[in-house]
């Protein structure tokens, strides 16, 4: 076995390259499992209408910045493994949230902020078994399905905080929230 020694310059270059790779893997926002969020990586600031998902409205793990001041979810999202802030998507007319993201047992992003009149589309990944989307207040509920590509949508007209769960997986923290301004 050949033993190789690193000089300081090689060590610093290698460490910087590894750090950059790790940082770039997390650029999709949230926790996209494989690092991808399904978008083309842009933030929509190029004036695109988002039809290609470039504003992060494809949901994935986000694409927008998180809100500076978090809404009060009264501990509802405390046991949600991928919740790390509310993703600001208030400029989008339509926002997509993945159902069965990451380990198959999360919504991604877990919490989004939208403007009134925004339609949220939940799209099934096909991972984690059968899921549904059920508002805690009973204002909306999808069928329970497991097929990849299945969608359910709801347009939020009233300002407020809307919490929802996947009924079959609520006990393992499959919950989400939509904050409407």
Secondary structure, DSSP 4 states (H G I P E B T S, - for coil): -------HHHHHHHHHHHHHHHHHHTTTSTT-TTT--SS-S--STT---STTSTTTTT-TT-SSPBPSS----TTTTTT-TT--S-EE-TT-SEEEEEEEETTTTEEESSEEEE-TTEEEEEEE-S-SS-B--EETTSS-B---B--TT-EEEEEE-S-EEEEEE-GGGGGGT-EEEEEE-
